[in-house]
Structure formats: structure tokens, C-alpha cells
Amino acid sequence: MATHDRLQSGGAHGGAWQLDRERVVRLTPRESHFLRACSGQLWVTLATPPGTPAGAATDHVLDAGERMLVQAGQMAVISVTRRGAPASFDWDRVAAPRRAEPRFSPLQWLAQLGLTPQPAR
């Protein structure tokens, strides 16, 4: 099988990447990503994640609609499982956790607005 750096996007599944039976794709994200099979069936081999003891790569099969996490720095090798049946996948970055908003007391909110509390009458 040939390895290609470029994939075709678009088609029946919008932003999904199309993968035919002749292609093998290697992806090593700088940030963690979700790999989701949009159509067909994917064979995914994951290398041992960075920062963990070295071990054997693991193989996974993703059917349409299933997804898996590929950690930052972890290589994923993706191909189609069935001969002659193309597949497509999405590759979406994992959203960073949102920082908690600071909590203010009512008096702190008034101070933030430049107001001072008035005594009750």
C-alpha cells in the first residue's frame, strides 16, 4: 500500500477525509485528537503514547460512528479494512478544558463595576 501525506476532503460526508483501499495514513498530532470513522471501517494501529513505558503497538477497528482518542505525540496509522470499500474519517482536536471563571462575592462585583454599596434606609 502507498502512504500519502495529503488526503482528499469533502464529498458525501462534508469535512470528512476520504480514504481508499490503496492508502495508508500516518498521523502524529501535536495536540490530542479524536479520530472518528464517518463511513466504512478503519483499521488503526496506535503506537505507545509518549511518556509511558515502551510497549507493543495496539490495533483497533473503528466502524462508522465510532471514535477513539489519539494522544499528543502518539502515532496513528490508519487504513481501510475491507478491500474495495472506501472509508472516511474526521480528525478533531480535543478541546482544552475551560478555565473556571473566578467567583466574586456581591461586594466584589460592585467593586469591579466601580460602585460602592449604599447603606439601607
C-alpha positions as MATLAB code, in Angstrom:
seq = 'MATHDRLQSGGAHGGAWQLDRERVVRLTPRESHFLRACSGQLWVTLATPPGTPAGAATDHVLDAGERMLVQAGQMAVISVTRRGAPASFDWDRVAAPRRAEPRFSPLQWLAQLGLTPQPAR';
ca = [
       0.000    0.000    0.000;
       1.102    3.528   -0.673;
       1.478    6.140    2.030;
       0.278    9.635    1.243;
       0.739   12.851    3.176;
      -2.268   14.520    1.591;
      -5.854   13.383    1.759;
      -8.932   14.465   -0.121;
     -11.537   16.230    1.972;
     -15.169   16.871    1.231;
     -17.534   14.566   -0.567;
     -20.631   12.950    0.875;
     -19.533   13.462    4.468;
     -18.700   17.188    4.356;
     -15.369   17.773    6.127;
     -14.525   14.076    6.414;
     -11.253   12.822    4.957;
     -11.704   10.181    2.250;
      -9.506    7.079    2.394;
      -9.453    4.442   -0.341;
      -8.106    0.904   -0.101;
      -4.718    1.865   -1.557;
      -3.899    4.449    1.095;
      -2.265    4.257    4.495;
      -2.107    7.445    6.516;
       0.254    8.185    9.415;
      -0.769   10.976   11.757;
       1.139   12.171   14.828;
      -0.726   15.068   16.435;
       0.970   17.813   18.422;
      -2.238   18.044   20.473;
      -4.625   15.219   21.373;
      -7.260   14.464   18.716;
     -10.337   12.314   18.285;
     -10.334   10.010   15.260;
     -13.912    9.179   14.187;
     -14.932    6.805   11.420;
     -17.635    8.518    9.322;
     -18.212    5.724    6.826;
     -16.788    2.302    6.109;
     -14.447    0.599    8.527;
     -10.977    1.720    9.610;
      -8.002   -0.272   10.838;
      -5.999    1.868   13.271;
      -2.624    0.982   14.754;
      -1.584    3.177   17.684;
       1.987    3.491   18.896;
       2.659    3.594   22.617;
       1.785    7.077   23.929;
       4.726    9.348   24.788;
       5.722    9.300   28.448;
       4.655    5.690   29.008;
       6.875    2.606   29.114;
       7.643    1.314   25.635;
       5.364   -1.472   24.520;
       3.786   -3.033   21.528;
       1.525   -1.021   19.266;
      -2.188   -1.719   19.590;
      -4.599   -2.408   16.730;
      -8.187   -1.192   16.669;
     -11.102   -1.454   14.239;
     -13.472    1.514   14.048;
     -16.889    1.152   12.441;
     -18.814    4.161   11.139;
     -19.782    6.410   14.060;
     -17.130    5.111   16.462;
     -14.265    7.275   17.679;
     -11.055    6.972   19.655;
      -8.560    9.269   21.318;
      -5.099    9.734   19.819;
      -2.884   11.426   22.380;
      -0.452   14.245   21.590;
       2.737   12.741   20.124;
       1.164    9.317   19.607;
       1.391    7.980   16.047;
      -1.749    6.562   14.459;
      -1.518    4.512   11.262;
      -4.919    4.434    9.543;
      -6.104    2.237    6.674;
      -9.293    0.678    5.308;
     -10.214   -2.831    6.474;
     -12.318   -4.068    3.581;
     -10.963   -4.485    0.081;
     -12.591   -2.175   -2.401;
     -14.647   -0.387    0.261;
     -13.523    3.206    0.812;
     -13.929    4.842    4.201;
     -13.901    8.346    5.595;
     -12.895    9.841    8.921;
     -12.865   13.052   10.917;
      -9.809   14.233   12.821;
     -10.840   16.711   15.523;
      -8.660   18.342   18.148;
      -9.683   17.658   21.735;
     -10.935   20.885   23.264;
      -8.796   22.185   26.096;
     -10.571   22.262   29.437;
     -12.130   25.621   30.118;
     -10.672   27.597   32.955;
     -13.092   28.173   35.773;
     -14.463   31.664   35.968;
     -13.343   33.442   39.123;
     -16.119   33.626   41.700;
     -16.842   37.004   43.214;
     -18.966   37.984   46.180;
     -21.657   40.635   45.579;
     -19.361   43.250   47.111;
     -16.521   42.254   44.780;
     -18.868   42.549   41.760;
     -19.863   46.046   42.856;
     -16.180   46.969   43.218;
     -15.475   45.565   39.734;
     -18.221   47.833   38.385;
     -16.811   50.823   40.218;
     -19.810   51.041   42.540;
     -19.907   51.273   46.291;
     -22.686   49.747   48.388;
     -25.126   52.206   49.940;
     -26.473   51.682   53.460;
     -30.086   50.567   53.662;
     -32.585   53.290   54.664;
];
